[in-house]
Amino acid sequence: SHPCYPHHVYIGLGRPSVMMSSAPQIYGGQAEALDRVQSGRTASFSSTNSLSNSSVKDGKPVGYDAWLKLGIAMLVLAILTLVALSLEDELRWDDTVYPVVVCLCVLGIVMGTRNKDAPSASMRLLLTCAIPILSLLVVTQSWWLHTALGSSCDHQAKSPRVVGNRIGNLVCLALLVPIAMACASAWHPPSSYARGAVICVLLIWVMKMGWTTLDIVGWCVESSAAKIEHMILENASLALLFTGWALMYILIVLRIEAFQRSMGRSPSRLLRCISGVHCILLLLRHPIGHNYDDWLDLFQPALPLLITILAVRAFMVPLLLLRIEASRVHGVPKMQAEWAANALSSELKGLLCLTLTCELRLCFTAVSRKLDKQLVLAADLVSSIDDVANALGVAIMCGILQQCGTPSLPVVEVCDGTSVTEQHADSRRSDVGWSEKVKDLAGRGFTLASLLDFYELLFDGVVMPSFRPALSTTNDVVRQAVVPMSRTGAGGSALATVWNEGRPMLAQRMVTHSWSNKFSDLVAAVVADGLGLMGSYYSNVAIGLAGPGGVHALRRALGSRGALNITYWVCAFSINQHASICGGFGPAPQEGTVERDEWERKRRDTNSGEQFRLCPCTQPKFFNDNPVQCELNKFTDMMHFLHEEVNGFIQVVAVDEDFELFSRAWCVAELVEAEACGVPQAIKVHSQRAVDCNYDNLSFLDVRNCRASRPEDKELILERIQNFDAFNARLQWLIFGAEGIFKDCVDVRDRAAILGRVAHRVLRQSQSRLLTV
């Protein structure tokens, strides 16, 4: 199966099993795009594509500036709160507890999110054990603390409101403890969002412990010191409550904005304004609330409702489009649309739960204070329900308590027996020459360093002056650079043989590619594989190769990883072109056909339009009429040989920008052989934009539509596939699964970006179909 190491959340204290290697830095005059190449690398071949939460810029984690600005803003609010308190007729010293606790909470949030990595296992263990112990001490303090201090605690029945409030707080605290323990013990990939969500849950837990202690103090009132303790606890608990709420709404806004950005839309300024006003009012509610209770009770409950409306507005249209798309397409795109719709629906429900319970709490509090004192108990119970809902909702929203379910990989049935090329000639099974030729071909690997040296000659104009990175195809480079450079005497050899000075070199990777692809993209895909980039996209590497200093910078990065000596097998360099195509272009197809147009394109340089010069060498040419000596019909046999001889052999699929590779019969044959032999496949796609532009074609991908110069070759290839639907789904899985769509994402902004990307692709195609109609 395709090697993929998705991010996981571990509800436990052990280290994750995925070992991430440190990313070597690239220095020098590289193109700007190479900076993005450094965002993530893994020593394994990975097909995930996630946001670079662990990236660093100017010595600080990316995204930390936003949290720092948030901290400064909240500190200013705390100072304003203190000023508002000072304007009161009587300023008691215990009133200063509120702004002080707010400042401490803000400082903890900023410092806690500065380091995006999960705490160490020992720290998580300590915090996980401390949560139930501290909770138990708080619940039982009326028996061990106040009794020891000489306070007379009345455990007899109180008023229904007091009893109900205490029971509600105890039950709420009991429910919050396992949630807080799960969040404290969870490992997560580097993410300031996940750290902020964990801090938010812990703030809610600490706040509820404060209210529980406050209830117990109310049952044990004997001295003036107890009354002072009551005031301090009340101010501190209110500070924790409102700071936790403010952080919760900030997390909600970040979640919605991440989805909007990935949809190609600008974040809603109205959402920011409403959320900002709501957070300000939350933090200032305690110091100024008693002077503006009527106004705040009328205005503040409307703000969560407006945020809810904006969230529904942002999610509903993409959700409906995804449902429609799931019924239109099939295969992996169908699974992708269903997955995105279910994930988006779950997150929408979570957001509604967070905002609506908060609104219900504010409404009950206002009504019970103004209209009916009997509703105070109901308001207290609603408050406890809201606390549990907030903690649970934040934990689920950030991905700690719930992960996106991933579909299962389709099983591909391939006929057992001989390979595709083994069916060309029955007599060659006993022909030693065939096996020797396969072994000879397998020994024509070359190092990544040799490929970069060759590309540098092209880029500098030393060979093939007409080379243009943005235009020249692999076919152009073979005709105008590979063939001349591999010419020796009256004949020639494979260019890989020239590079290796005739020494055999088994390849560790075989590259499947299309000659119609840009040569710079082929090199970029191979380099991206050598770098072990976490994502499957190679467009950033291609941009770097097109700029001055790019090859030098990439060589240094590959050298720091020890990847320059990785050996590859690419037909353009590993096949002796002088024994096959150098002297002609093959028979001309019938005029007016697609095949004739393609034949004409292969005869001319993509940049200049001039016809290629034919090689005048006299080396004999071998094609299908001489199957034993022919080198063009042994790719799948050679792949099988390398898979058995080379430990860790991998097939690298370098997909062109237009995805023509999947329409080439012999490229499909290599994919079939790799599937049959169990060869791991590493897909390399040009870019997300390429997938988006070809989404409809890829959604209905069918290998039965592939093309071959000889119809009998296509028939032989397709005969090995028993279940075409499963094989098509497998190819789609390689393409779409390489984007990191089907992975567990602890960071909701990662998941939001993935969901937004899928929804944006569907929306774009829907608009395109409407314009076509």
Protein Blocks (a to p, Z undefined) as FASTA:
>chain_A
ZZdddddddddjbdcfbdcddddddedjddfklmmmmmpccfbdcfbdcddfkbceehia
ehjlmmmmmmmmmmmmmmmmmmmmmmpmbdcfklmmmmmmmmmmmmmmmmmmmpmcdcdf
klmmmmmmmmmmmmmmmmmmmmmmmmmnopacdfbdcdfklmmmmmmmmmmmmmmmmmmm
mmmmpccdddfklmmmmmmmmmmmmmmmmmmmmmmmmmmcfbfklmmmmmmmmmmmmmmm
mmmmmmmmmmmmmmmmmmmmmnopacdfklmmmmmmmmmmmmmmmmmmmmmmmmmmmmmm
mmmmmmmmmmmmmmmmmmmmmmmmmmmmgcjllmmmmmmmmmmmmmmmmmmmmmmmmmmm
mmmmmmmmmmmmmlmmmmmmmmmmmmmmmmmmmmmmnommpccdddddddddddehjdfk
lmmpmklmmpmklmmmmmmmmmmgccfklmmmmmmmmmnomgojlbcfklmcfklmmmmm
mmmmmgghjbdcdfklmmnnopacddfbdcdddfkbcfklmmmmmmmmmnopabfbfklm
mmmmmpghklmmmmmmmmmnopmmpccddfklmpcfklmmmnpgbjaddehiaklmmmmm
mmpcfklopacdddfbfbdcddfklmmlpmklmmmmmmmmmmmmpghiacdddddfkomm
mmpmklmmmmmmmmmnopacddddfblmlmmmmmmmmmmgcfklpccfblklmmmmmmmp
mblmlmmmmmmmmmmmmnomaccdfblklmmmmmmmmmmmmmmmmmmmmmmZZ
